[in-house]
Amino acid sequence: MKRYIPLWKWLLFLISAFVLSVIGYGLLGALLNLCDYPVLNFSATVLLLILYFYGVRFLEKENAKDLKIKKLVPDILLGILVGCLFFGLVVGIMWSTGFCKISSIPYNWQQQLSAIIIFFGVAVVEEIIFRGVVFRMIDERWNTTIALVFSALLFGFMHIINEGATWWSSFAIAIEAGLLLGAAYKYSGTLWLPIGIHWAWNYVEGNVFGFAVSGGNEGNSIFKTTVNGPELITGGSFGPEGSVIAVVIGIIFSATFLYLHYNKKKERRYRY
């Protein structure tokens, strides 16, 4: 979105894109509730990516630069690595300090595959809404700081409607995840990196360690994790996303991505 577009038109584009994205999210959720066919669910997610690509082209008269095909695989793989590392650290710290216990349980591979595809869809839609639409458009019109703060807070407090959510848990998600995903988007210049982080984060949290994902019901998991301690440390019924441990790790990861982004930008400027 170019800066010279009148503010009223820019706001119209932003609100329209946001509303359409939320409607798409609702339709995807309805589809997941109606059926549990992994191929159909995956196809619906791909369709939403295609709609985003052509929606940007139609509304903004330019291609969606954040869906570069050549960066799809490396950025998603990096995102998956970061998401797994992030949540591995959260659980590792809780386990080593005695705030949680982990035991293995029988799990169902079919349900695991279904969860992988469902969380891929969740990551794609939420990243389109909060990074592809909200963050990108604010960043292009004003600056990265405003885009980071606004998109992170909006992302965090959209979770206030979730089961077990509190004002603290919503603020925690804004800081640990909203900032991290925005910083990853800015660093990579694509949606693929935050999609990979978001995807791995949710799957590892819910279907590897058996925690509630943002207050949602625990699904079939590879391990069973029980927590024991204050909600500020464990996240309580909302899950570890409400933990101060996750907030601190999220801040560190966010700062790392922002440092890498500005360092890369500085090197590019010196090169030319």
VENLIN-V924442 format. One record per backbone hydrogen bond with DSSP energy under -1.0 kcal/mol. CO is the residue of the C=O (numbers start at 0). NH is the residue of the N-H. E is the energy in kcal/mol with one decimal. If there is no record, write none. Layout:
BEGIN
co->CO nh->NH e->E
co->CO nh->NH e->E
END
This chain:
BEGIN
co->1 nh->4 e->-1.2
co->5 nh->9 e->-2.5
co->6 nh->10 e->-2.9
co->7 nh->11 e->-1.8
co->8 nh->12 e->-2.4
co->9 nh->13 e->-2.7
co->10 nh->14 e->-2.8
co->11 nh->15 e->-2.5
co->12 nh->16 e->-2.7
co->13 nh->17 e->-2.4
co->14 nh->18 e->-2.8
co->15 nh->19 e->-2.6
co->16 nh->20 e->-2.1
co->17 nh->21 e->-2.4
co->18 nh->22 e->-2.4
co->19 nh->23 e->-2.2
co->20 nh->24 e->-2.2
co->21 nh->25 e->-2.5
co->22 nh->26 e->-2.5
co->23 nh->27 e->-2.3
co->24 nh->28 e->-2.5
co->25 nh->29 e->-2.3
co->26 nh->30 e->-2.2
co->27 nh->31 e->-2.3
co->28 nh->32 e->-1.8
co->29 nh->33 e->-1.7
co->30 nh->34 e->-2.0
co->36 nh->40 e->-2.5
co->37 nh->41 e->-2.7
co->38 nh->42 e->-2.2
co->39 nh->43 e->-2.1
co->40 nh->44 e->-1.7
co->41 nh->45 e->-2.2
co->42 nh->46 e->-2.3
co->43 nh->47 e->-1.7
co->44 nh->48 e->-1.7
co->45 nh->49 e->-2.1
co->46 nh->50 e->-2.5
co->47 nh->51 e->-2.2
co->48 nh->52 e->-2.2
co->49 nh->53 e->-2.4
co->50 nh->54 e->-2.2
co->51 nh->55 e->-2.4
co->52 nh->56 e->-1.8
co->53 nh->57 e->-2.3
co->54 nh->58 e->-2.8
co->55 nh->59 e->-2.6
co->62 nh->64 e->-1.2
co->63 nh->66 e->-1.5
co->65 nh->190 e->-3.0
co->67 nh->70 e->-1.1
co->68 nh->71 e->-1.5
co->70 nh->74 e->-2.0
co->71 nh->75 e->-2.1
co->72 nh->76 e->-2.5
co->73 nh->77 e->-2.1
co->74 nh->78 e->-2.5
co->75 nh->79 e->-2.6
co->76 nh->80 e->-2.2
co->77 nh->81 e->-2.6
co->78 nh->82 e->-3.0
co->79 nh->83 e->-2.5
co->80 nh->84 e->-2.5
co->81 nh->85 e->-3.0
co->82 nh->86 e->-2.2
co->83 nh->87 e->-2.4
co->84 nh->88 e->-2.3
co->85 nh->89 e->-2.0
co->86 nh->90 e->-2.5
co->87 nh->91 e->-2.5
co->88 nh->92 e->-2.6
co->89 nh->93 e->-2.1
co->90 nh->94 e->-2.9
co->91 nh->95 e->-2.6
co->92 nh->96 e->-1.5
co->93 nh->98 e->-2.6
co->94 nh->97 e->-1.3
co->98 nh->227 e->-2.6
co->100 nh->225 e->-2.3
co->102 nh->223 e->-3.7
co->107 nh->111 e->-2.0
co->108 nh->112 e->-2.5
co->109 nh->113 e->-2.2
co->110 nh->114 e->-2.3
co->111 nh->115 e->-2.2
co->112 nh->116 e->-2.0
co->113 nh->117 e->-2.5
co->114 nh->118 e->-2.8
co->115 nh->119 e->-1.4
co->116 nh->120 e->-2.1
co->117 nh->121 e->-2.3
co->118 nh->122 e->-2.4
co->119 nh->123 e->-2.5
co->120 nh->124 e->-2.4
co->121 nh->125 e->-2.5
co->122 nh->126 e->-2.2
co->123 nh->127 e->-2.2
co->124 nh->128 e->-2.3
co->125 nh->129 e->-2.7
co->126 nh->130 e->-1.8
co->126 nh->131 e->-2.8
co->127 nh->132 e->-1.3
co->128 nh->133 e->-2.3
co->129 nh->134 e->-1.8
co->130 nh->135 e->-2.0
co->132 nh->136 e->-2.1
co->133 nh->137 e->-2.0
co->134 nh->138 e->-2.7
co->135 nh->139 e->-2.5
co->136 nh->140 e->-1.6
co->137 nh->141 e->-3.1
co->142 nh->146 e->-2.0
co->143 nh->147 e->-3.0
co->144 nh->148 e->-2.5
co->145 nh->149 e->-2.7
co->146 nh->150 e->-2.2
co->147 nh->151 e->-2.1
co->148 nh->152 e->-2.3
co->149 nh->153 e->-2.5
co->150 nh->154 e->-2.4
co->151 nh->155 e->-2.7
co->152 nh->156 e->-2.7
co->153 nh->157 e->-1.1
co->155 nh->158 e->-1.3
co->158 nh->161 e->-1.6
co->161 nh->164 e->-1.8
co->165 nh->169 e->-2.1
co->166 nh->170 e->-2.1
co->167 nh->171 e->-3.0
co->168 nh->172 e->-2.2
co->169 nh->173 e->-2.0
co->170 nh->174 e->-2.2
co->171 nh->175 e->-3.1
co->172 nh->176 e->-2.0
co->172 nh->177 e->-2.6
co->173 nh->178 e->-1.5
co->176 nh->180 e->-3.1
co->177 nh->181 e->-1.8
co->178 nh->182 e->-2.7
co->179 nh->183 e->-2.6
co->180 nh->184 e->-2.0
co->181 nh->185 e->-2.4
co->182 nh->186 e->-2.5
co->183 nh->187 e->-2.5
co->184 nh->188 e->-2.7
co->190 nh->194 e->-2.4
co->191 nh->195 e->-2.4
co->192 nh->196 e->-2.2
co->193 nh->197 e->-2.8
co->194 nh->198 e->-2.7
co->195 nh->199 e->-2.3
co->196 nh->200 e->-2.7
co->197 nh->201 e->-2.2
co->198 nh->202 e->-2.2
co->199 nh->203 e->-2.9
co->200 nh->204 e->-2.4
co->201 nh->205 e->-2.6
co->202 nh->206 e->-2.7
co->203 nh->208 e->-2.2
co->204 nh->210 e->-2.6
co->206 nh->221 e->-1.3
co->207 nh->222 e->-2.3
co->212 nh->215 e->-2.1
co->221 nh->104 e->-1.6
co->223 nh->102 e->-2.3
co->225 nh->100 e->-2.6
co->229 nh->232 e->-1.5
co->229 nh->233 e->-2.4
co->230 nh->234 e->-2.7
co->231 nh->243 e->-3.1
co->234 nh->237 e->-1.2
co->235 nh->238 e->-1.1
co->237 nh->214 e->-1.9
co->238 nh->241 e->-2.3
co->239 nh->242 e->-2.0
co->242 nh->246 e->-1.5
co->243 nh->247 e->-2.2
co->244 nh->248 e->-2.3
co->245 nh->249 e->-2.6
co->246 nh->250 e->-2.2
co->247 nh->251 e->-1.9
co->248 nh->252 e->-2.5
co->249 nh->253 e->-2.7
co->250 nh->254 e->-2.5
co->251 nh->255 e->-1.9
co->252 nh->256 e->-2.2
co->253 nh->257 e->-2.4
co->254 nh->258 e->-2.4
co->255 nh->259 e->-2.5
co->256 nh->260 e->-2.4
co->257 nh->261 e->-2.6
co->258 nh->262 e->-2.4
co->259 nh->263 e->-2.3
co->260 nh->264 e->-2.3
co->261 nh->265 e->-2.0
co->262 nh->266 e->-2.3
co->263 nh->267 e->-2.1
co->264 nh->268 e->-1.8
co->265 nh->269 e->-2.2
co->266 nh->270 e->-1.9
co->267 nh->271 e->-1.1
END
